[in-house]
């Protein structure tokens, strides 16, 4: 279950459009920042394949200028860490 956080910038004058475009995608929740002209995007996909498909869709959004990952978490990767700590 990859959970990723991003800072998203829209093309000039397209912040509202980008917010709508991102929130229309399954596995995405986007929020406008209170003190900047950016959006915060959180994605939560069930598996790696779905995440790859979502990445392709994100790249195709015309209102999106840039997307910078700020956080990544994968439950499958961290599962092994939990089991190691329990031993």
Secondary structure, 3 states (H helix, E strand, C coil): CEEEEEEEEECCCCHHHHHHHHHCCCCEEEEECCCCCCEEEEEECCCHHHHHHHHHHHHCCCCEEEEEEEEEEEHHHHHHHHHHHHC
